[in-house]
Amino acid sequence: MNDIEIQLQESIDTKKALLSANLDVIREIADVIIKAYKDKRCVYLIGNGGSAADAQHIAGELIGRFKINRRPLPAIALTTDTSVITAIANDFGYETCFARQIEALAKPGDILLAFSTSGNSKGILNAVQVAKSLRAITIGFTGKDGGLLKSVVDICLKIPSDNTPRIQECHITVGHIICSIVEKEIFGAVTK
């Protein structure tokens, strides 16, 4: 096998392992998000690096649309406002930039969706602790062992891999599945 085939096979194998290990967790996450939206709550999303891009991508699917034209759903990627992030990082340290935003915005029953392939990002962990203190529901998207995040979030999706690109691919795949379920349940639409 050449390098391209190896990487494609790794991706396929990781998704097969995800299929056999996480169906109940994915459904639970979708159900919690659906309930939050029915209760007029907001979904906040955070992550660093590629996980920040994943957070923004899923927020865009929720606000814009996934597959059907429908009303927008409230979702905010806290990774996008560079003035806020750099001001907080400058004044309080980078590890507080998501926690400060959650403290300012989150309400009881809101959702914090935290992407961290290692599950050990201090900034992500700090934000989860603040969200929990505000009675927001916390959901972690992590890699194989879940890191420290698995023990502090309400629900943890652990992708069965320790390969960062494969973990991120699965995070987006699961995010898309959740968007599909949310659209179908809230708007009665059948998505393909």
Rosetta constraint file for C-alpha pairs under 8 A:
AtomPair CA 1 CA 5 HARMONIC 5.79 0.50
AtomPair CA 1 CA 6 HARMONIC 6.21 0.50
AtomPair CA 2 CA 6 HARMONIC 6.19 0.50
AtomPair CA 3 CA 7 HARMONIC 6.19 0.50
AtomPair CA 4 CA 8 HARMONIC 6.20 0.50
AtomPair CA 5 CA 9 HARMONIC 5.98 0.50
AtomPair CA 6 CA 10 HARMONIC 6.14 0.50
AtomPair CA 7 CA 11 HARMONIC 6.27 0.50
AtomPair CA 8 CA 12 HARMONIC 6.25 0.50
AtomPair CA 9 CA 13 HARMONIC 5.98 0.50
AtomPair CA 10 CA 14 HARMONIC 6.07 0.50
AtomPair CA 10 CA 166 HARMONIC 7.41 0.50
AtomPair CA 11 CA 15 HARMONIC 6.27 0.50
AtomPair CA 11 CA 166 HARMONIC 5.77 0.50
AtomPair CA 11 CA 169 HARMONIC 7.73 0.50
AtomPair CA 12 CA 16 HARMONIC 6.19 0.50
AtomPair CA 13 CA 17 HARMONIC 6.23 0.50
AtomPair CA 14 CA 18 HARMONIC 6.12 0.50
AtomPair CA 14 CA 159 HARMONIC 7.84 0.50
AtomPair CA 14 CA 160 HARMONIC 6.55 0.50
AtomPair CA 14 CA 161 HARMONIC 6.58 0.50
AtomPair CA 14 CA 166 HARMONIC 6.79 0.50
AtomPair CA 14 CA 170 HARMONIC 7.80 0.50
AtomPair CA 15 CA 19 HARMONIC 6.11 0.50
AtomPair CA 15 CA 170 HARMONIC 6.68 0.50
AtomPair CA 16 CA 20 HARMONIC 6.47 0.50
AtomPair CA 17 CA 21 HARMONIC 6.21 0.50
AtomPair CA 17 CA 160 HARMONIC 6.29 0.50
AtomPair CA 18 CA 22 HARMONIC 5.67 0.50
AtomPair CA 18 CA 23 HARMONIC 7.82 0.50
AtomPair CA 18 CA 159 HARMONIC 6.22 0.50
AtomPair CA 18 CA 160 HARMONIC 6.19 0.50
AtomPair CA 18 CA 170 HARMONIC 7.86 0.50
AtomPair CA 19 CA 23 HARMONIC 6.30 0.50
AtomPair CA 21 CA 160 HARMONIC 7.94 0.50
AtomPair CA 22 CA 26 HARMONIC 6.16 0.50
AtomPair CA 22 CA 157 HARMONIC 7.16 0.50
AtomPair CA 22 CA 158 HARMONIC 7.86 0.50
AtomPair CA 23 CA 27 HARMONIC 6.26 0.50
AtomPair CA 24 CA 28 HARMONIC 6.09 0.50
AtomPair CA 25 CA 29 HARMONIC 6.18 0.50
AtomPair CA 25 CA 155 HARMONIC 7.56 0.50
AtomPair CA 25 CA 156 HARMONIC 7.53 0.50
AtomPair CA 25 CA 157 HARMONIC 6.38 0.50
AtomPair CA 26 CA 30 HARMONIC 6.27 0.50
AtomPair CA 26 CA 157 HARMONIC 7.28 0.50
AtomPair CA 26 CA 174 HARMONIC 7.15 0.50
AtomPair CA 26 CA 178 HARMONIC 7.22 0.50
AtomPair CA 27 CA 31 HARMONIC 6.10 0.50
AtomPair CA 27 CA 178 HARMONIC 7.80 0.50
AtomPair CA 28 CA 32 HARMONIC 6.19 0.50
AtomPair CA 29 CA 33 HARMONIC 6.25 0.50
AtomPair CA 29 CA 139 HARMONIC 7.46 0.50
AtomPair CA 29 CA 155 HARMONIC 7.22 0.50
AtomPair CA 29 CA 178 HARMONIC 7.57 0.50
AtomPair CA 30 CA 34 HARMONIC 6.07 0.50
AtomPair CA 30 CA 178 HARMONIC 5.30 0.50
AtomPair CA 30 CA 179 HARMONIC 7.94 0.50
AtomPair CA 30 CA 181 HARMONIC 6.60 0.50
AtomPair CA 30 CA 182 HARMONIC 6.43 0.50
AtomPair CA 31 CA 35 HARMONIC 6.15 0.50
AtomPair CA 31 CA 182 HARMONIC 7.96 0.50
AtomPair CA 32 CA 36 HARMONIC 6.19 0.50
AtomPair CA 33 CA 37 HARMONIC 6.20 0.50
AtomPair CA 33 CA 43 HARMONIC 7.62 0.50
AtomPair CA 33 CA 111 HARMONIC 7.11 0.50
AtomPair CA 33 CA 182 HARMONIC 7.44 0.50
AtomPair CA 34 CA 38 HARMONIC 6.16 0.50
AtomPair CA 34 CA 182 HARMONIC 5.81 0.50
AtomPair CA 34 CA 185 HARMONIC 7.28 0.50
AtomPair CA 34 CA 186 HARMONIC 6.93 0.50
AtomPair CA 35 CA 39 HARMONIC 6.14 0.50
AtomPair CA 36 CA 40 HARMONIC 6.33 0.50
AtomPair CA 36 CA 41 HARMONIC 5.07 0.50
AtomPair CA 36 CA 42 HARMONIC 7.10 0.50
AtomPair CA 36 CA 109 HARMONIC 6.42 0.50
AtomPair CA 36 CA 110 HARMONIC 6.44 0.50
AtomPair CA 36 CA 111 HARMONIC 7.23 0.50
AtomPair CA 37 CA 41 HARMONIC 5.28 0.50
AtomPair CA 37 CA 42 HARMONIC 6.86 0.50
AtomPair CA 37 CA 73 HARMONIC 7.41 0.50
AtomPair CA 37 CA 74 HARMONIC 7.97 0.50
AtomPair CA 38 CA 186 HARMONIC 7.66 0.50
AtomPair CA 41 CA 74 HARMONIC 7.49 0.50
AtomPair CA 41 CA 107 HARMONIC 7.97 0.50
AtomPair CA 41 CA 109 HARMONIC 6.38 0.50
AtomPair CA 41 CA 110 HARMONIC 5.04 0.50
AtomPair CA 41 CA 111 HARMONIC 7.62 0.50
AtomPair CA 42 CA 73 HARMONIC 7.91 0.50
AtomPair CA 42 CA 74 HARMONIC 5.09 0.50
AtomPair CA 42 CA 75 HARMONIC 5.67 0.50
AtomPair CA 42 CA 76 HARMONIC 7.71 0.50
AtomPair CA 42 CA 106 HARMONIC 7.94 0.50
AtomPair CA 42 CA 110 HARMONIC 5.10 0.50
AtomPair CA 42 CA 111 HARMONIC 6.31 0.50
AtomPair CA 43 CA 74 HARMONIC 6.39 0.50
AtomPair CA 43 CA 75 HARMONIC 4.59 0.50
AtomPair CA 43 CA 76 HARMONIC 6.40 0.50
AtomPair CA 43 CA 110 HARMONIC 6.00 0.50
AtomPair CA 43 CA 111 HARMONIC 4.62 0.50
AtomPair CA 43 CA 112 HARMONIC 5.98 0.50
AtomPair CA 43 CA 113 HARMONIC 7.06 0.50
AtomPair CA 44 CA 75 HARMONIC 5.67 0.50
AtomPair CA 44 CA 76 HARMONIC 4.86 0.50
AtomPair CA 44 CA 77 HARMONIC 5.82 0.50
AtomPair CA 44 CA 78 HARMONIC 6.79 0.50
AtomPair CA 44 CA 106 HARMONIC 7.96 0.50
AtomPair CA 44 CA 110 HARMONIC 7.68 0.50
AtomPair CA 44 CA 111 HARMONIC 6.01 0.50
AtomPair CA 44 CA 112 HARMONIC 4.83 0.50
AtomPair CA 44 CA 113 HARMONIC 6.07 0.50
AtomPair CA 45 CA 55 HARMONIC 5.24 0.50
AtomPair CA 45 CA 56 HARMONIC 7.34 0.50
AtomPair CA 45 CA 59 HARMONIC 7.05 0.50
AtomPair CA 45 CA 75 HARMONIC 7.46 0.50
AtomPair CA 45 CA 76 HARMONIC 6.17 0.50
AtomPair CA 45 CA 77 HARMONIC 4.62 0.50
AtomPair CA 45 CA 78 HARMONIC 6.08 0.50
AtomPair CA 45 CA 79 HARMONIC 7.82 0.50
AtomPair CA 45 CA 112 HARMONIC 5.84 0.50
AtomPair CA 45 CA 113 HARMONIC 4.73 0.50
AtomPair CA 45 CA 114 HARMONIC 5.90 0.50
AtomPair CA 45 CA 115 HARMONIC 7.67 0.50
AtomPair CA 46 CA 51 HARMONIC 7.61 0.50
AtomPair CA 46 CA 52 HARMONIC 6.07 0.50
AtomPair CA 46 CA 55 HARMONIC 5.67 0.50
AtomPair CA 46 CA 77 HARMONIC 6.01 0.50
AtomPair CA 46 CA 78 HARMONIC 5.64 0.50
AtomPair CA 46 CA 79 HARMONIC 6.05 0.50
AtomPair CA 46 CA 98 HARMONIC 7.16 0.50
AtomPair CA 46 CA 112 HARMONIC 7.68 0.50
AtomPair CA 46 CA 113 HARMONIC 6.46 0.50
AtomPair CA 46 CA 114 HARMONIC 5.04 0.50
AtomPair CA 46 CA 115 HARMONIC 6.10 0.50
AtomPair CA 46 CA 124 HARMONIC 7.26 0.50
AtomPair CA 47 CA 51 HARMONIC 4.58 0.50
AtomPair CA 47 CA 52 HARMONIC 4.09 0.50
AtomPair CA 47 CA 53 HARMONIC 7.63 0.50
AtomPair CA 47 CA 54 HARMONIC 7.57 0.50
AtomPair CA 47 CA 55 HARMONIC 6.22 0.50
AtomPair CA 47 CA 79 HARMONIC 6.99 0.50
AtomPair CA 47 CA 114 HARMONIC 6.05 0.50
AtomPair CA 47 CA 115 HARMONIC 4.78 0.50
AtomPair CA 47 CA 116 HARMONIC 6.05 0.50
AtomPair CA 47 CA 124 HARMONIC 6.94 0.50
AtomPair CA 48 CA 52 HARMONIC 4.61 0.50
AtomPair CA 48 CA 53 HARMONIC 7.93 0.50
AtomPair CA 48 CA 79 HARMONIC 7.76 0.50
AtomPair CA 48 CA 115 HARMONIC 7.72 0.50
AtomPair CA 48 CA 116 HARMONIC 7.26 0.50
AtomPair CA 49 CA 53 HARMONIC 6.76 0.50
AtomPair CA 50 CA 54 HARMONIC 6.33 0.50
AtomPair CA 50 CA 168 HARMONIC 7.50 0.50
AtomPair CA 51 CA 55 HARMONIC 6.13 0.50
AtomPair CA 51 CA 115 HARMONIC 5.59 0.50
AtomPair CA 51 CA 116 HARMONIC 6.42 0.50
AtomPair CA 51 CA 117 HARMONIC 7.54 0.50
AtomPair CA 51 CA 168 HARMONIC 7.03 0.50
AtomPair CA 52 CA 56 HARMONIC 6.24 0.50
AtomPair CA 52 CA 79 HARMONIC 5.89 0.50
AtomPair CA 52 CA 115 HARMONIC 7.52 0.50
AtomPair CA 53 CA 57 HARMONIC 6.04 0.50
AtomPair CA 54 CA 58 HARMONIC 6.30 0.50
AtomPair CA 54 CA 115 HARMONIC 7.71 0.50
AtomPair CA 54 CA 168 HARMONIC 7.59 0.50
AtomPair CA 54 CA 171 HARMONIC 7.45 0.50
AtomPair CA 54 CA 172 HARMONIC 6.40 0.50
AtomPair CA 55 CA 59 HARMONIC 6.19 0.50
AtomPair CA 55 CA 77 HARMONIC 5.91 0.50
AtomPair CA 55 CA 79 HARMONIC 7.68 0.50
AtomPair CA 55 CA 113 HARMONIC 7.96 0.50
AtomPair CA 55 CA 114 HARMONIC 7.95 0.50
AtomPair CA 55 CA 115 HARMONIC 6.95 0.50
AtomPair CA 56 CA 60 HARMONIC 6.10 0.50
AtomPair CA 56 CA 76 HARMONIC 7.95 0.50
AtomPair CA 56 CA 77 HARMONIC 5.23 0.50
AtomPair CA 56 CA 79 HARMONIC 7.20 0.50
AtomPair CA 56 CA 80 HARMONIC 7.57 0.50
AtomPair CA 57 CA 61 HARMONIC 6.43 0.50
AtomPair CA 58 CA 62 HARMONIC 6.31 0.50
AtomPair CA 58 CA 172 HARMONIC 7.60 0.50
AtomPair CA 58 CA 175 HARMONIC 6.20 0.50
AtomPair CA 58 CA 176 HARMONIC 7.38 0.50
AtomPair CA 58 CA 179 HARMONIC 7.84 0.50
AtomPair CA 59 CA 63 HARMONIC 6.10 0.50
AtomPair CA 59 CA 75 HARMONIC 5.27 0.50
AtomPair CA 59 CA 76 HARMONIC 6.01 0.50
AtomPair CA 59 CA 77 HARMONIC 5.94 0.50
AtomPair CA 60 CA 64 HARMONIC 5.57 0.50
AtomPair CA 60 CA 65 HARMONIC 7.44 0.50
AtomPair CA 60 CA 75 HARMONIC 7.85 0.50
AtomPair CA 61 CA 65 HARMONIC 4.99 0.50
AtomPair CA 61 CA 66 HARMONIC 4.89 0.50
AtomPair CA 61 CA 179 HARMONIC 7.02 0.50
AtomPair CA 62 CA 66 HARMONIC 6.68 0.50
AtomPair CA 62 CA 72 HARMONIC 6.67 0.50
AtomPair CA 62 CA 73 HARMONIC 5.43 0.50
AtomPair CA 62 CA 74 HARMONIC 7.15 0.50
AtomPair CA 62 CA 75 HARMONIC 6.37 0.50
AtomPair CA 62 CA 179 HARMONIC 6.68 0.50
AtomPair CA 63 CA 72 HARMONIC 4.57 0.50
AtomPair CA 63 CA 73 HARMONIC 4.88 0.50
AtomPair CA 63 CA 74 HARMONIC 6.03 0.50
AtomPair CA 63 CA 75 HARMONIC 6.11 0.50
AtomPair CA 64 CA 72 HARMONIC 5.80 0.50
AtomPair CA 64 CA 73 HARMONIC 7.79 0.50
AtomPair CA 65 CA 69 HARMONIC 6.19 0.50
AtomPair CA 65 CA 70 HARMONIC 6.83 0.50
AtomPair CA 65 CA 72 HARMONIC 6.95 0.50
AtomPair CA 66 CA 176 HARMONIC 7.73 0.50
AtomPair CA 66 CA 179 HARMONIC 6.32 0.50
AtomPair CA 66 CA 180 HARMONIC 6.78 0.50
AtomPair CA 66 CA 183 HARMONIC 7.61 0.50
AtomPair CA 67 CA 180 HARMONIC 7.40 0.50
AtomPair CA 67 CA 191 HARMONIC 6.26 0.50
AtomPair CA 67 CA 192 HARMONIC 7.76 0.50
AtomPair CA 68 CA 183 HARMONIC 7.70 0.50
AtomPair CA 68 CA 189 HARMONIC 7.43 0.50
AtomPair CA 68 CA 191 HARMONIC 7.34 0.50
AtomPair CA 70 CA 187 HARMONIC 7.39 0.50
AtomPair CA 78 CA 98 HARMONIC 6.67 0.50
AtomPair CA 78 CA 101 HARMONIC 7.17 0.50
AtomPair CA 79 CA 85 HARMONIC 7.57 0.50
AtomPair CA 79 CA 98 HARMONIC 7.98 0.50
AtomPair CA 81 CA 85 HARMONIC 6.19 0.50
AtomPair CA 82 CA 86 HARMONIC 5.81 0.50
AtomPair CA 83 CA 87 HARMONIC 5.93 0.50
AtomPair CA 84 CA 88 HARMONIC 6.09 0.50
AtomPair CA 84 CA 97 HARMONIC 7.89 0.50
AtomPair CA 85 CA 89 HARMONIC 5.97 0.50
AtomPair CA 85 CA 94 HARMONIC 7.74 0.50
AtomPair CA 85 CA 97 HARMONIC 5.61 0.50
AtomPair CA 85 CA 98 HARMONIC 7.89 0.50
AtomPair CA 86 CA 90 HARMONIC 5.84 0.50
AtomPair CA 86 CA 94 HARMONIC 7.94 0.50
AtomPair CA 87 CA 91 HARMONIC 6.08 0.50
AtomPair CA 88 CA 92 HARMONIC 5.48 0.50
AtomPair CA 88 CA 93 HARMONIC 6.57 0.50
AtomPair CA 88 CA 94 HARMONIC 6.93 0.50
AtomPair CA 88 CA 96 HARMONIC 7.07 0.50
AtomPair CA 88 CA 97 HARMONIC 5.39 0.50
AtomPair CA 88 CA 100 HARMONIC 7.58 0.50
AtomPair CA 89 CA 93 HARMONIC 4.16 0.50
AtomPair CA 89 CA 94 HARMONIC 4.06 0.50
AtomPair CA 89 CA 95 HARMONIC 7.37 0.50
AtomPair CA 89 CA 96 HARMONIC 6.97 0.50
AtomPair CA 89 CA 97 HARMONIC 5.89 0.50
AtomPair CA 90 CA 94 HARMONIC 7.35 0.50
AtomPair CA 92 CA 96 HARMONIC 6.46 0.50
AtomPair CA 92 CA 97 HARMONIC 7.83 0.50
AtomPair CA 93 CA 97 HARMONIC 7.20 0.50
AtomPair CA 94 CA 123 HARMONIC 7.02 0.50
AtomPair CA 95 CA 99 HARMONIC 7.98 0.50
AtomPair CA 95 CA 122 HARMONIC 5.92 0.50
AtomPair CA 95 CA 123 HARMONIC 3.95 0.50
AtomPair CA 95 CA 124 HARMONIC 7.71 0.50
AtomPair CA 95 CA 126 HARMONIC 7.20 0.50
AtomPair CA 96 CA 100 HARMONIC 5.95 0.50
AtomPair CA 96 CA 123 HARMONIC 5.80 0.50
AtomPair CA 96 CA 126 HARMONIC 6.76 0.50
AtomPair CA 96 CA 127 HARMONIC 7.40 0.50
AtomPair CA 97 CA 101 HARMONIC 6.55 0.50
AtomPair CA 97 CA 123 HARMONIC 7.04 0.50
AtomPair CA 98 CA 102 HARMONIC 6.14 0.50
AtomPair CA 98 CA 123 HARMONIC 6.53 0.50
AtomPair CA 98 CA 124 HARMONIC 6.98 0.50
AtomPair CA 98 CA 126 HARMONIC 7.68 0.50
AtomPair CA 98 CA 127 HARMONIC 5.41 0.50
AtomPair CA 99 CA 103 HARMONIC 6.04 0.50
AtomPair CA 99 CA 123 HARMONIC 7.24 0.50
AtomPair CA 99 CA 124 HARMONIC 7.79 0.50
AtomPair CA 99 CA 126 HARMONIC 5.74 0.50
AtomPair CA 99 CA 127 HARMONIC 3.82 0.50
AtomPair CA 99 CA 128 HARMONIC 7.43 0.50
AtomPair CA 99 CA 129 HARMONIC 7.99 0.50
AtomPair CA 99 CA 130 HARMONIC 5.99 0.50
AtomPair CA 99 CA 131 HARMONIC 7.71 0.50
AtomPair CA 100 CA 104 HARMONIC 6.27 0.50
AtomPair CA 100 CA 127 HARMONIC 7.60 0.50
AtomPair CA 101 CA 105 HARMONIC 6.14 0.50
AtomPair CA 102 CA 106 HARMONIC 5.18 0.50
AtomPair CA 102 CA 127 HARMONIC 6.55 0.50
AtomPair CA 102 CA 130 HARMONIC 6.87 0.50
AtomPair CA 102 CA 131 HARMONIC 6.31 0.50
AtomPair CA 103 CA 130 HARMONIC 6.40 0.50
AtomPair CA 103 CA 131 HARMONIC 7.17 0.50
AtomPair CA 103 CA 134 HARMONIC 7.70 0.50
AtomPair CA 106 CA 110 HARMONIC 6.22 0.50
AtomPair CA 106 CA 131 HARMONIC 6.91 0.50
AtomPair CA 106 CA 134 HARMONIC 7.05 0.50
AtomPair CA 106 CA 136 HARMONIC 6.88 0.50
AtomPair CA 107 CA 134 HARMONIC 6.29 0.50
AtomPair CA 107 CA 135 HARMONIC 7.17 0.50
AtomPair CA 107 CA 136 HARMONIC 6.30 0.50
AtomPair CA 108 CA 134 HARMONIC 5.76 0.50
AtomPair CA 108 CA 135 HARMONIC 4.58 0.50
AtomPair CA 108 CA 136 HARMONIC 4.77 0.50
AtomPair CA 108 CA 137 HARMONIC 7.86 0.50
AtomPair CA 109 CA 135 HARMONIC 6.36 0.50
AtomPair CA 109 CA 136 HARMONIC 4.85 0.50
AtomPair CA 109 CA 137 HARMONIC 6.10 0.50
AtomPair CA 110 CA 135 HARMONIC 7.96 0.50
AtomPair CA 110 CA 136 HARMONIC 4.86 0.50
AtomPair CA 110 CA 137 HARMONIC 6.13 0.50
AtomPair CA 111 CA 136 HARMONIC 5.61 0.50
AtomPair CA 111 CA 137 HARMONIC 4.78 0.50
AtomPair CA 111 CA 138 HARMONIC 5.92 0.50
AtomPair CA 111 CA 139 HARMONIC 7.41 0.50
AtomPair CA 112 CA 128 HARMONIC 7.29 0.50
AtomPair CA 112 CA 131 HARMONIC 6.95 0.50
AtomPair CA 112 CA 136 HARMONIC 6.83 0.50
AtomPair CA 112 CA 137 HARMONIC 6.16 0.50
AtomPair CA 112 CA 138 HARMONIC 4.87 0.50
AtomPair CA 112 CA 139 HARMONIC 6.11 0.50
AtomPair CA 113 CA 138 HARMONIC 6.21 0.50
AtomPair CA 113 CA 139 HARMONIC 4.89 0.50
AtomPair CA 113 CA 140 HARMONIC 6.02 0.50
AtomPair CA 113 CA 141 HARMONIC 7.45 0.50
AtomPair CA 114 CA 124 HARMONIC 6.61 0.50
AtomPair CA 114 CA 128 HARMONIC 7.63 0.50
AtomPair CA 114 CA 138 HARMONIC 7.49 0.50
AtomPair CA 114 CA 139 HARMONIC 6.10 0.50
AtomPair CA 114 CA 140 HARMONIC 4.86 0.50
AtomPair CA 114 CA 141 HARMONIC 6.13 0.50
AtomPair CA 115 CA 119 HARMONIC 7.92 0.50
AtomPair CA 115 CA 124 HARMONIC 7.93 0.50
AtomPair CA 115 CA 140 HARMONIC 6.02 0.50
AtomPair CA 115 CA 141 HARMONIC 4.80 0.50
AtomPair CA 115 CA 142 HARMONIC 6.30 0.50
AtomPair CA 116 CA 120 HARMONIC 7.14 0.50
AtomPair CA 116 CA 121 HARMONIC 6.75 0.50
AtomPair CA 116 CA 124 HARMONIC 7.39 0.50
AtomPair CA 116 CA 140 HARMONIC 7.38 0.50
AtomPair CA 116 CA 141 HARMONIC 6.18 0.50
AtomPair CA 116 CA 142 HARMONIC 5.12 0.50
AtomPair CA 116 CA 143 HARMONIC 7.53 0.50
AtomPair CA 117 CA 141 HARMONIC 7.19 0.50
AtomPair CA 117 CA 142 HARMONIC 4.54 0.50
AtomPair CA 117 CA 143 HARMONIC 4.80 0.50
AtomPair CA 117 CA 146 HARMONIC 7.91 0.50
AtomPair CA 117 CA 164 HARMONIC 6.26 0.50
AtomPair CA 117 CA 167 HARMONIC 6.46 0.50
AtomPair CA 117 CA 168 HARMONIC 7.16 0.50
AtomPair CA 118 CA 142 HARMONIC 6.10 0.50
AtomPair CA 118 CA 143 HARMONIC 5.76 0.50
AtomPair CA 118 CA 146 HARMONIC 6.62 0.50
AtomPair CA 118 CA 147 HARMONIC 5.75 0.50
AtomPair CA 119 CA 140 HARMONIC 7.91 0.50
AtomPair CA 119 CA 141 HARMONIC 7.97 0.50
AtomPair CA 119 CA 142 HARMONIC 5.42 0.50
AtomPair CA 119 CA 143 HARMONIC 6.98 0.50
AtomPair CA 119 CA 146 HARMONIC 5.21 0.50
AtomPair CA 119 CA 147 HARMONIC 4.20 0.50
AtomPair CA 119 CA 148 HARMONIC 5.62 0.50
AtomPair CA 119 CA 149 HARMONIC 4.79 0.50
AtomPair CA 119 CA 150 HARMONIC 7.07 0.50
AtomPair CA 120 CA 124 HARMONIC 7.76 0.50
AtomPair CA 120 CA 125 HARMONIC 7.16 0.50
AtomPair CA 120 CA 147 HARMONIC 5.37 0.50
AtomPair CA 120 CA 148 HARMONIC 5.41 0.50
AtomPair CA 120 CA 149 HARMONIC 6.32 0.50
AtomPair CA 121 CA 125 HARMONIC 6.18 0.50
AtomPair CA 122 CA 126 HARMONIC 5.99 0.50
AtomPair CA 123 CA 127 HARMONIC 6.30 0.50
AtomPair CA 124 CA 128 HARMONIC 6.29 0.50
AtomPair CA 125 CA 129 HARMONIC 6.32 0.50
AtomPair CA 125 CA 148 HARMONIC 7.83 0.50
AtomPair CA 125 CA 149 HARMONIC 6.39 0.50
AtomPair CA 125 CA 152 HARMONIC 7.84 0.50
AtomPair CA 126 CA 130 HARMONIC 6.41 0.50
AtomPair CA 127 CA 131 HARMONIC 6.10 0.50
AtomPair CA 128 CA 132 HARMONIC 6.10 0.50
AtomPair CA 128 CA 138 HARMONIC 6.42 0.50
AtomPair CA 128 CA 152 HARMONIC 7.33 0.50
AtomPair CA 128 CA 153 HARMONIC 6.88 0.50
AtomPair CA 129 CA 133 HARMONIC 6.28 0.50
AtomPair CA 129 CA 152 HARMONIC 7.48 0.50
AtomPair CA 130 CA 134 HARMONIC 6.41 0.50
AtomPair CA 131 CA 135 HARMONIC 6.34 0.50
AtomPair CA 131 CA 136 HARMONIC 5.14 0.50
AtomPair CA 131 CA 137 HARMONIC 7.27 0.50
AtomPair CA 131 CA 138 HARMONIC 6.99 0.50
AtomPair CA 132 CA 136 HARMONIC 5.42 0.50
AtomPair CA 132 CA 137 HARMONIC 6.74 0.50
AtomPair CA 132 CA 138 HARMONIC 6.88 0.50
AtomPair CA 137 CA 153 HARMONIC 7.97 0.50
AtomPair CA 137 CA 154 HARMONIC 6.47 0.50
AtomPair CA 138 CA 153 HARMONIC 5.03 0.50
AtomPair CA 138 CA 154 HARMONIC 5.20 0.50
AtomPair CA 138 CA 155 HARMONIC 6.62 0.50
AtomPair CA 139 CA 153 HARMONIC 5.58 0.50
AtomPair CA 139 CA 154 HARMONIC 5.90 0.50
AtomPair CA 139 CA 155 HARMONIC 4.83 0.50
AtomPair CA 139 CA 156 HARMONIC 5.75 0.50
AtomPair CA 139 CA 157 HARMONIC 7.76 0.50
AtomPair CA 140 CA 149 HARMONIC 6.66 0.50
AtomPair CA 140 CA 150 HARMONIC 6.93 0.50
AtomPair CA 140 CA 153 HARMONIC 6.08 0.50
AtomPair CA 140 CA 154 HARMONIC 7.98 0.50
AtomPair CA 140 CA 155 HARMONIC 6.32 0.50
AtomPair CA 140 CA 156 HARMONIC 4.65 0.50
AtomPair CA 140 CA 157 HARMONIC 6.07 0.50
AtomPair CA 141 CA 156 HARMONIC 6.10 0.50
AtomPair CA 141 CA 157 HARMONIC 4.92 0.50
AtomPair CA 141 CA 158 HARMONIC 6.28 0.50
AtomPair CA 141 CA 159 HARMONIC 7.67 0.50
AtomPair CA 141 CA 171 HARMONIC 6.73 0.50
AtomPair CA 142 CA 146 HARMONIC 5.19 0.50
AtomPair CA 142 CA 147 HARMONIC 7.59 0.50
AtomPair CA 142 CA 149 HARMONIC 7.74 0.50
AtomPair CA 142 CA 150 HARMONIC 7.90 0.50
AtomPair CA 142 CA 156 HARMONIC 7.26 0.50
AtomPair CA 142 CA 157 HARMONIC 6.12 0.50
AtomPair CA 142 CA 158 HARMONIC 4.95 0.50
AtomPair CA 142 CA 159 HARMONIC 6.19 0.50
AtomPair CA 142 CA 167 HARMONIC 7.50 0.50
AtomPair CA 143 CA 147 HARMONIC 7.77 0.50
AtomPair CA 143 CA 158 HARMONIC 5.02 0.50
AtomPair CA 143 CA 159 HARMONIC 4.66 0.50
AtomPair CA 143 CA 160 HARMONIC 6.39 0.50
AtomPair CA 143 CA 161 HARMONIC 5.91 0.50
AtomPair CA 143 CA 162 HARMONIC 5.93 0.50
AtomPair CA 143 CA 164 HARMONIC 7.66 0.50
AtomPair CA 143 CA 167 HARMONIC 5.90 0.50
AtomPair CA 144 CA 158 HARMONIC 5.34 0.50
AtomPair CA 144 CA 159 HARMONIC 5.19 0.50
AtomPair CA 144 CA 160 HARMONIC 4.49 0.50
AtomPair CA 144 CA 161 HARMONIC 4.80 0.50
AtomPair CA 144 CA 162 HARMONIC 5.53 0.50
AtomPair CA 145 CA 150 HARMONIC 7.99 0.50
AtomPair CA 145 CA 158 HARMONIC 6.69 0.50
AtomPair CA 145 CA 160 HARMONIC 7.91 0.50
AtomPair CA 146 CA 150 HARMONIC 4.90 0.50
AtomPair CA 146 CA 156 HARMONIC 7.44 0.50
AtomPair CA 146 CA 157 HARMONIC 7.88 0.50
AtomPair CA 146 CA 158 HARMONIC 5.61 0.50
AtomPair CA 148 CA 152 HARMONIC 7.13 0.50
AtomPair CA 149 CA 153 HARMONIC 6.19 0.50
AtomPair CA 149 CA 156 HARMONIC 7.83 0.50
AtomPair CA 150 CA 155 HARMONIC 7.72 0.50
AtomPair CA 150 CA 156 HARMONIC 5.59 0.50
AtomPair CA 159 CA 167 HARMONIC 5.87 0.50
AtomPair CA 159 CA 170 HARMONIC 6.92 0.50
AtomPair CA 159 CA 171 HARMONIC 7.74 0.50
AtomPair CA 160 CA 167 HARMONIC 7.81 0.50
AtomPair CA 161 CA 166 HARMONIC 7.02 0.50
AtomPair CA 161 CA 167 HARMONIC 6.28 0.50
AtomPair CA 162 CA 167 HARMONIC 7.18 0.50
AtomPair CA 163 CA 167 HARMONIC 6.17 0.50
AtomPair CA 164 CA 168 HARMONIC 6.16 0.50
AtomPair CA 165 CA 169 HARMONIC 6.18 0.50
AtomPair CA 166 CA 170 HARMONIC 6.31 0.50
AtomPair CA 167 CA 171 HARMONIC 6.19 0.50
AtomPair CA 168 CA 172 HARMONIC 6.39 0.50
AtomPair CA 169 CA 173 HARMONIC 6.26 0.50
AtomPair CA 170 CA 174 HARMONIC 5.98 0.50
AtomPair CA 171 CA 175 HARMONIC 5.98 0.50
AtomPair CA 172 CA 176 HARMONIC 6.09 0.50
AtomPair CA 173 CA 177 HARMONIC 6.32 0.50
AtomPair CA 174 CA 178 HARMONIC 6.13 0.50
AtomPair CA 175 CA 179 HARMONIC 6.20 0.50
AtomPair CA 176 CA 180 HARMONIC 6.20 0.50
AtomPair CA 177 CA 181 HARMONIC 6.30 0.50
AtomPair CA 178 CA 182 HARMONIC 6.03 0.50
AtomPair CA 179 CA 183 HARMONIC 6.14 0.50
AtomPair CA 180 CA 184 HARMONIC 6.24 0.50
AtomPair CA 180 CA 191 HARMONIC 6.23 0.50
AtomPair CA 181 CA 185 HARMONIC 6.05 0.50
AtomPair CA 182 CA 186 HARMONIC 5.87 0.50
AtomPair CA 182 CA 187 HARMONIC 7.99 0.50
AtomPair CA 183 CA 187 HARMONIC 5.47 0.50
AtomPair CA 183 CA 188 HARMONIC 7.03 0.50
AtomPair CA 183 CA 189 HARMONIC 6.35 0.50
AtomPair CA 183 CA 191 HARMONIC 7.72 0.50
AtomPair CA 184 CA 188 HARMONIC 4.76 0.50
AtomPair CA 184 CA 189 HARMONIC 4.51 0.50
AtomPair CA 184 CA 190 HARMONIC 5.58 0.50
AtomPair CA 184 CA 191 HARMONIC 6.71 0.50
AtomPair CA 185 CA 189 HARMONIC 7.43 0.50
